[in-house]
Amino acid sequence: MVAERLVDTLCRSVYSRPATDVRLSDLHPGMWAVVREHGSLIAAAEALATGARAGAAVGGVSGGMWRLPAALAEAARAHGADIRTGVAVHAVRADDTITGGSLLETSAGDVTARVVVVATGPAAAARLVSADTEARDAAAAGRVQVIAAAIDHAGLDAFPAGSGVIVDPALPTPAKALTHVTAKWAWARDAAPAHRHLVRLSARGQDAAGLDSREGVAREVSLLTGVDIAPADVVDVVVQEWPDAVASPRTAAALAAAPVRIAGASVAGTGLASVIPHARALAATLIAELRTPIRPASDPLRSHA
């Protein structure tokens, strides 16, 4: 019962996959490491529990996620990085001129690199590293649709569903989750006018039909919060599609075995709380590796490098 009503519901909502199709080591590598250390899932959960409010472990960025790449680009340039935008990478393959190096085939010409890190969605990553057809097909199916809406209603001021809810599949709704954005993020709450609330509905399956209108949003938010929302209270609706959002087990396994380094949710797990520690560990590994002098592939001493 717990697996069916709680674990499976959570997996389908957050990871867009049934519980039978996922592994803890993929979804939460940090917890899996603690499970192996303690030999018990319950003991690992107790060790990791902080007592903080629900949702506190979810990472975010004040002002919105769009600020993250801008800040990253600024920091990278400050350290001498050459950032090229508007350049498509068509393929990544081994470069025989540098031991362990790679050749990037791009729309602006070939680029040789000692180390390549692919930080894209799973489908794009699988295509770049020439993963097998089954892995690429599985990655291409990872499409997610999200409906964002602005609602003017004082009844939502008390945050009746907290920061949001994950929806039991037994409920008669096309939504699998609701996030009350202005309840979850203080910066969003401070930026909104009085009694205005931002909500986000995740579509069950890959079709937002039934959620993509003022009437649909009002109906589903009323059901999930208990507040009587009328279509006239919904002042804006935006449908967003993430065509490359979810990594299947087959895709994740193929990417983990790729000859280049992979970063991001494709291999680290969903959410900044998983992605950031993985990225920091990868950066530390690369810094250590790059301190080793480069040897050409023809160097007879390369095997000792």
C-alpha positions in Angstrom: 0.0 0.0 0.0 2.8 2.4 0.9 4.6 1.6 -2.3 1.5 2.0 -4.4 -0.1 5.1 -2.9 3.0 7.0 -1.8 6.2 5.9 -3.5 4.7 5.3 -6.9 2.7 8.5 -6.8 5.8 10.5 -5.9 7.9 8.9 -8.7 5.2 9.4 -11.3 4.8 13.1 -10.3 8.4 14.2 -9.7 10.3 11.9 -12.1 7.6 11.0 -14.6 8.3 7.3 -14.2 6.6 4.6 -12.2 8.4 3.3 -9.1 9.0 0.0 -10.8 11.1 1.8 -13.4 13.5 3.7 -11.2 16.3 3.0 -8.8 17.2 5.0 -5.6 20.8 5.2 -6.8 19.6 7.1 -9.9 17.0 9.3 -8.2 19.0 10.3 -5.1 22.6 9.3 -5.3 23.4 11.0 -2.0 20.8 8.9 -0.1 21.9 5.8 -1.8 25.4 6.4 -0.5 24.1 6.7 3.0 21.9 3.6 2.6 25.1 1.7 1.7 26.9 3.1 4.7 24.1 2.3 7.2 22.8 -0.8 5.5 19.2 0.4 6.0 16.9 2.7 4.2 15.2 3.8 7.4 18.5 4.5 9.1 19.6 6.5 6.0 16.4 8.5 6.1 16.9 9.2 9.8 20.5 10.3 9.2 19.5 12.7 6.4 16.4 14.1 8.0 16.9 17.7 9.1 13.5 18.6 10.7 13.1 21.5 8.3 9.8 22.3 6.8 8.6 20.2 3.8 10.2 21.3 0.6 13.1 23.1 2.3 15.7 20.8 0.6 14.5 21.9 -2.9 17.0 24.4 -4.3 16.0 27.5 -6.1 17.3 30.9 -7.3 15.9 34.2 -6.1 14.3 36.0 -9.1 14.0 32.8 -11.1 16.1 30.1 -12.6 16.9 32.3 -15.7 19.4 34.1 -13.4 21.6 31.0 -13.0 23.1 30.8 -16.5 23.6 34.5 -16.6 25.6 34.4 -13.3 27.5 31.3 -14.4 28.5 33.0 -17.7 29.7 36.1 -15.8 31.7 34.1 -13.4 33.2 31.9 -16.1 34.3 35.0 -18.2 35.9 36.5 -15.1 38.1 33.4 -15.0 39.0 33.6 -18.6 36.4 31.4 -20.2 35.6 31.8 -23.9 31.8 31.4 -24.1 30.3 30.9 -27.6 26.6 31.1 -28.1 24.6 30.4 -31.2 27.0 27.5 -32.1 25.5 24.1 -32.5 27.5 21.0 -31.6 26.6 18.2 -34.0 28.8 15.4 -32.5 31.5 14.5 -30.1 34.1 11.9 -31.0 37.5 10.8 -29.8 40.5 12.8 -31.0 43.5 10.6 -31.8 45.9 13.5 -31.4 45.5 13.9 -27.7 45.3 11.0 -25.2 41.7 11.0 -23.9 40.9 14.1 -25.9 37.8 14.8 -28.0 36.9 16.5 -31.2 33.7 18.5 -31.3 32.0 18.9 -34.7 30.2 22.3 -34.5 28.4 24.6 -36.9 31.4 27.0 -36.6 34.0 24.3 -37.3 35.8 21.6 -35.4 37.1 22.2 -31.9 39.7 20.0 -30.2 39.3 19.6 -26.4 41.2 17.8 -23.7 38.1 17.3 -21.7 34.5 17.6 -22.7 31.6 18.0 -20.3 28.1 17.6 -21.7 25.4 19.4 -19.6 22.3 19.1 -21.7 19.0 17.2 -21.5 19.2 13.4 -21.8 18.0 13.3 -25.4 20.6 15.9 -26.6 23.3 14.2 -24.6 22.5 10.7 -26.0 22.6 12.1 -29.5 25.9 13.9 -29.0 27.7 10.8 -27.6 26.1 8.5 -30.1 24.3 6.3 -27.6 22.5 3.3 -28.9 19.2 3.7 -30.7 17.1 2.4 -27.7 18.7 4.9 -25.3 18.1 7.7 -27.7 14.5 6.7 -28.3 13.9 6.4 -24.5 15.4 9.9 -24.0 13.3 11.4 -26.7 10.1 10.3 -24.8 11.0 12.4 -21.8 8.7 15.3 -22.6 6.9 17.2 -19.8 4.2 19.9 -20.0 3.7 22.5 -17.2 0.9 25.1 -16.9 1.8 28.3 -15.1 -1.1 30.6 -14.0 -1.6 33.8 -12.1 -4.7 33.9 -9.8 -6.2 36.8 -7.9 -8.0 35.3 -4.9 -7.6 36.2 -1.2 -8.6 32.6 -0.3 -5.1 31.5 -1.4 -3.4 33.9 1.0 -3.4 31.3 3.8 -1.6 28.8 1.5 -4.2 26.1 2.0 -2.1 23.4 0.2 1.2 24.6 1.7 3.8 24.9 -1.0 2.0 22.4 -3.2 0.7 18.9 -3.5 1.5 15.7 -5.3 -1.7 14.2 -6.8 -2.8 10.6 -6.2 -3.6 9.0 -9.6 -7.0 8.0 -8.2 -8.2 11.6 -8.2 -10.2 12.7 -11.2 -7.7 15.3 -12.5 -5.3 15.5 -15.5 -2.8 17.2 -13.1 -0.1 15.1 -11.3 1.2 17.9 -9.1 0.5 21.5 -8.1 3.1 23.9 -6.9 2.0 27.1 -5.1 4.9 29.2 -6.3 4.2 32.3 -4.1 4.0 30.0 -1.1 7.2 28.1 -1.9 9.5 31.0 -2.8 9.6 34.2 -0.7 11.0 36.3 -3.6 8.0 35.4 -5.7 5.6 36.2 -2.9 7.3 39.6 -2.4 7.2 40.4 -6.1 3.4 39.7 -6.5 0.6 42.2 -5.9 -1.7 41.7 -2.9 -3.8 38.5 -3.2 -2.1 37.5 -6.4 -0.8 33.9 -6.5 1.3 32.1 -9.0 0.7 28.4 -9.3 2.1 25.6 -11.5 0.3 22.5 -12.6 2.2 19.5 -14.1 0.2 17.6 -16.6 -0.2 13.9 -16.2 1.2 12.1 -19.1 2.4 14.3 -22.0 -0.8 16.2 -22.7 -1.9 19.5 -21.1 -5.4 19.3 -22.5 -7.9 20.1 -19.8 -5.4 22.3 -17.9 -4.5 24.9 -20.5 -7.4 27.3 -20.1 -8.7 29.6 -17.4 -11.6 27.2 -16.8 -9.3 24.2 -16.5 -6.9 26.0 -14.1 -9.8 27.2 -11.9 -11.3 23.7 -11.8 -8.1 21.9 -10.8 -6.8 24.5 -8.3 -10.2 24.4 -6.6 -10.0 20.7 -6.4 -6.5 20.5 -5.1 -6.7 23.5 -2.6 -10.3 23.4 -1.5 -10.6 27.1 -2.4 -13.5 28.0 -4.8 -11.6 29.6 -7.7 -13.7 31.0 -10.6 -12.3 31.3 -14.2 -12.5 35.1 -13.8 -10.0 34.9 -10.9 -7.4 33.4 -13.3 -5.7 36.4 -14.9 -3.1 34.6 -17.0 -2.2 31.1 -18.2 1.1 30.0 -19.9 1.7 26.5 -21.2 5.3 25.4 -21.1 6.8 22.3 -22.7 10.1 20.8 -21.7 10.9 18.4 -24.6 14.0 17.0 -23.0 13.4 16.7 -19.3 13.5 13.1 -18.1 16.2 10.5 -18.4 15.1 6.9 -18.6 17.2 4.2 -16.9 18.5 3.0 -20.3 19.5 6.6 -21.2 21.1 7.3 -17.8 23.1 4.0 -18.0 24.3 4.8 -21.6 25.3 8.3 -20.6 27.2 7.1 -17.5 29.3 4.9 -19.8 30.0 7.6 -22.4 33.6 8.5 -23.1 33.0 12.1 -22.2 31.9 13.6 -18.8 28.2 14.2 -18.3 26.7 16.7 -15.8 23.2 17.7 -14.9 20.0 15.8 -14.1 20.6 13.2 -16.7 23.1 11.5 -14.4 23.0 13.3 -11.1 19.3 13.0 -10.3 16.4 15.6 -10.4 16.7 19.0 -8.8 19.5 21.4 -7.9 19.9 19.6 -4.6 21.2 16.6 -6.6 22.8 18.4 -9.5 25.0 20.9 -7.6 26.9 18.4 -5.4 27.4 16.2 -8.5 28.8 19.2 -10.5 31.1 20.2 -7.7 32.5 16.7 -7.4 33.0 16.6 -11.1 34.7 20.0 -11.1 37.1 18.9 -8.4 38.0 15.7 -10.4 38.6 17.7 -13.6 40.8 20.3 -11.8 42.9 17.5 -10.5 43.1 15.8 -13.9 43.9 19.0 -15.8 46.9 19.7 -13.6 48.6 16.7 -15.3 50.6 17.8 -18.3 49.1 17.1 -21.8 50.9 14.3 -23.7 50.2 13.7 -27.4 48.8 10.3 -28.3 52.1 9.5 -30.1 54.1 10.1 -26.9 55.8 6.7 -25.9 55.4 7.8 -22.2 51.7 8.4 -22.4 50.9 5.1 -20.6 52.8 6.4 -17.6 51.1 9.8 -17.5 
